[in-house]
Amino acid sequence: MGEFELIDRFFKRPVQRNALGVGDDCALLAPAQGMQLAVSCDMLVEGRHFFPDVNPFTLGHKALAVNLSDLAACGARPLAFTLALALPRADAAWLEPFSRGLLALADAHGCELVGGDTTRGPRTICITVFGEVPAGQALLRSGARAGDDLWVSGTLGDARIALEVLRGTLQAPAAVFDAARVRLEQPTPRVGLGQALRGLATAAIDVSDGLLGDLGHILRQSGVGATVETVLAMELIAYGGHSTGAAGQLSAEVQLECVLAGGDDYELAFTAPAAQRAAVQAAAAEAGTRVTRIGRIEAEPGLRLVDAQGAPLQRRYASFDHFA
């Protein structure tokens, strides 16, 4: 199977937004009047971001999901994406489920595949995604202000649980692992929530490398600090919906580590004025996504963790860094 047969067989689809379809030198996209393009790019490399034996269907889902999560953090609506794919060989048995997982999520969000590239090499997936957002309404990392609440969507920690089980460093009940593995391999990009938060959230970021590390980007770019109440943050851990059954399997310290520095969650961390709490909850309900308030933004720079009594925690938590 050659390069162009591979594209025609697994990735060529009817035209939606790209006037030329797949196969020309460029895609032509035009955002609606009054809209700005939101563009993001993510790369997944075998052995670094996913195991060689991962289910290709779930890998296709995740490859697009991590990019849609960036659009969600910007409050953008997905439009289209490109796919650059390096493969050791043109293996139809791998490509068929991969493309199904990829395109099923694309269809669910009305996001059209408009081009890309294929080559032989170590398995690597690079997607560039395009979305649109009303001019001046994009959610940024730089808008947090002292007095804002700090919120997180969904749950955190499941992906880290599954990863440690797969690495053999942690044991968990089968039901817990199976549910947590879904969160690792098929994350849910919070696209609807991101759009619902336009005009409410003052800053936002998707949680990909760990809550505290990603929150640090908001603090630096906004020129503020924050206090995180760990007793509230612990409400974010779910272990795939089996929190009561799994709590006895892990120490409180390990649970907190997974929540604060686990990574691969692809939830949204965002800030909003305290006066907008009811509106934030209403927006989350509209998007069908749980949100939890875990702290507050403060004028004093730095990130502070406090326990249930308000006493500071001294331990440091390190989020994921590709080059650390």
KARA-V117691 format. One record per backbone hydrogen bond with DSSP energy under -1.0 kcal/mol. CO is the residue of the C=O (numbers start at 1). NH is the residue of the N-H. If there is no record, write none. Layout:
co;nh
CO;NH
CO;NH
This chain:
co;nh
2;6
3;7
4;8
5;9
6;10
7;11
7;12
28;19
32;35
34;135
36;133
38;131
40;129
42;127
44;125
45;48
45;49
50;47
51;54
55;59
56;60
57;61
58;62
59;63
60;64
61;65
62;66
64;68
65;69
67;71
68;72
69;73
71;76
72;75
74;139
77;132
79;112
80;130
81;114
82;128
83;117
84;126
85;119
86;124
87;121
89;91
91;94
91;95
92;96
94;98
95;99
96;100
97;101
98;102
99;103
100;104
101;105
102;106
103;107
104;108
105;109
106;111
107;110
112;81
115;83
117;85
119;87
123;46
124;86
125;44
126;84
127;42
128;82
129;40
130;79
130;80
131;38
132;77
133;36
134;137
140;204
145;148
148;297
149;272
150;294
150;295
151;270
152;292
157;161
158;162
159;163
160;164
161;165
162;166
163;167
164;169
173;177
174;178
175;179
176;180
177;181
178;182
179;183
180;184
181;185
182;186
189;191
190;194
191;195
192;196
193;197
195;198
197;200
197;201
203;271
205;269
206;208
207;266
208;264
209;320
210;214
211;215
212;216
214;218
215;219
216;220
217;221
218;222
219;223
219;224
225;298
226;304
227;296
228;306
229;232
229;233
230;234
232;235
233;236
234;237
236;156
238;242
242;246
243;247
246;249
251;255
252;256
253;257
254;258
255;259
256;260
257;261
258;262
260;212
267;207
268;153
269;205
270;151
271;202
272;149
273;276
274;277
276;280
277;281
278;282
279;283
280;284
281;285
282;286
283;287
284;289
290;154
292;152
294;229
295;150
296;227
297;147
298;225
302;226
304;228
305;313
306;230
307;310
311;307
321;324
